[in-house]
Amino acid sequence: MATEVDFRNRYYIKEYPELFKKALIESLKREFGSEYFEYELSNIQKLKKEPYMFSNYSLRKGNNRPDLLMPDPLSDRKLCHDIYAELQKAHDQVKGFLEIKRAVEPKKDKSKKKIAKPKRINSKTGYPMSTDKQIKNATEQLKLTRKFLKNNQTNPYKSRNSQEKIEDWCWNNSAEKMDNADLEYKKGEWDKAEKLWLACVAINYRAANRLRIMYQKEHRFNDAVQIIDFAIDSPVLRKVNNDSYVTDFKKKLETAEQKSMKHENEDQSKLSEEDFEKLNSNSDYWFKKVNNITYS
């Protein structure tokens, strides 16, 4: 929950999770007499309501199933502030403890370097591969998506408002490619994954973000900037997503631009003007499709 309350410095949470947890529990016990964070919301009715999210696609809303809306406690700014304060206390406690620990412990022999585990590499492409378990999970996810799309072809937009219909239409036209791209990426077939994500980038914001991550790993820093910038300006994505999406992607764009400037001499970007002409043409095609959709 740290990021949800804008607690960005998560170094000790990631590197010393048990120590951080212990420090947090001790702080909570001092504050509340137990290891639980106690808080009374002043007015639940004023909280922003959010829908449940299901990993099982068959439980998605629609088909006469209404949204299941629940009040979001984290839309209460005071609650977020107080949680942040507790996390900061634990952070400071762990930091202080480690500083003392380092001061009294004998210094480690820096000559003994850790031997990094060898990366799994696709021998045909030269790109990194995921574990067999991750590849298997991605394969199963693709099968589930294909099954859902096949079973949901009959009047999938019934009982949906216009915004929800556009969202569903974009998902239905990109889900299989997105899951297929994830599988190819995990198999070390990055070029195949790139083509699939590029085909979806005008209608699925996840495609742009996945490309950004992959491009930066390949030192294609300017390509990462260009693809996020393209997604921000996509007319279909502007119809589908709210202001929070634009704000989030503008932050990603700013970070990508900083990386691009920092690694300017190492940049290996290769997207051409022709590539972006195809992307723009694809974007126009999807925008016309969205505007001409009719629902029964």
FENRA-V673051 format. One record per backbone hydrogen bond with DSSP energy under -1.0 kcal/mol. CO is the residue of the C=O (numbers start at 0). NH is the residue of the N-H. If there is no record, write none. Layout:
co:CO nh:NH
co:CO nh:NH
This chain:
co:0 nh:4
co:1 nh:6
co:2 nh:5
co:5 nh:7
co:7 nh:9
co:9 nh:13
co:10 nh:14
co:11 nh:15
co:15 nh:19
co:16 nh:20
co:17 nh:21
co:18 nh:22
co:19 nh:23
co:20 nh:24
co:21 nh:25
co:22 nh:26
co:23 nh:27
co:24 nh:28
co:25 nh:29
co:26 nh:30
co:27 nh:31
co:28 nh:32
co:42 nh:45
co:43 nh:46
co:47 nh:71
co:49 nh:69
co:55 nh:58
co:56 nh:59
co:61 nh:64
co:64 nh:61
co:67 nh:51
co:69 nh:49
co:71 nh:74
co:72 nh:75
co:75 nh:79
co:76 nh:80
co:77 nh:81
co:78 nh:82
co:79 nh:83
co:80 nh:84
co:81 nh:85
co:82 nh:86
co:83 nh:87
co:84 nh:88
co:85 nh:89
co:86 nh:90
co:87 nh:91
co:88 nh:92
co:89 nh:93
co:90 nh:94
co:91 nh:95
co:92 nh:96
co:93 nh:97
co:94 nh:98
co:95 nh:99
co:96 nh:100
co:97 nh:101
co:98 nh:102
co:99 nh:103
co:100 nh:104
co:108 nh:111
co:110 nh:112
co:119 nh:128
co:121 nh:125
co:126 nh:121
co:130 nh:134
co:131 nh:135
co:132 nh:136
co:133 nh:137
co:134 nh:138
co:135 nh:139
co:136 nh:140
co:137 nh:141
co:138 nh:142
co:139 nh:143
co:140 nh:144
co:141 nh:145
co:142 nh:146
co:143 nh:147
co:144 nh:148
co:145 nh:149
co:146 nh:150
co:147 nh:151
co:154 nh:157
co:157 nh:62
co:160 nh:164
co:161 nh:165
co:162 nh:166
co:163 nh:167
co:164 nh:168
co:165 nh:169
co:166 nh:170
co:167 nh:171
co:168 nh:172
co:170 nh:173
co:170 nh:174
co:173 nh:177
co:174 nh:178
co:175 nh:179
co:176 nh:180
co:177 nh:181
co:178 nh:182
co:179 nh:183
co:180 nh:184
co:181 nh:185
co:182 nh:186
co:183 nh:188
co:184 nh:187
co:185 nh:129
co:187 nh:189
co:188 nh:192
co:189 nh:193
co:190 nh:194
co:191 nh:195
co:192 nh:196
co:193 nh:197
co:194 nh:198
co:196 nh:199
co:196 nh:200
co:199 nh:202
co:199 nh:203
co:203 nh:206
co:204 nh:208
co:205 nh:209
co:206 nh:210
co:207 nh:211
co:208 nh:212
co:209 nh:213
co:210 nh:214
co:211 nh:215
co:212 nh:216
co:213 nh:217
co:214 nh:219
co:215 nh:218
co:218 nh:267
co:219 nh:223
co:220 nh:224
co:221 nh:225
co:222 nh:226
co:223 nh:227
co:224 nh:228
co:225 nh:229
co:226 nh:230
co:227 nh:231
co:228 nh:232
co:233 nh:237
co:234 nh:238
co:235 nh:239
co:236 nh:240
co:241 nh:245
co:242 nh:246
co:243 nh:247
co:244 nh:248
co:245 nh:249
co:246 nh:250
co:247 nh:251
co:248 nh:252
co:249 nh:253
co:250 nh:254
co:251 nh:255
co:252 nh:256
co:253 nh:257
co:254 nh:258
co:255 nh:259
co:256 nh:260
co:257 nh:261
co:258 nh:262
co:260 nh:263
co:262 nh:265
co:271 nh:275
co:272 nh:276
co:273 nh:277
co:274 nh:278
co:275 nh:279
co:276 nh:280
co:277 nh:281
co:278 nh:282
co:279 nh:283
co:280 nh:284
co:281 nh:285
co:282 nh:286
co:283 nh:287
co:284 nh:288
co:285 nh:289
co:286 nh:290
co:287 nh:291
co:289 nh:292
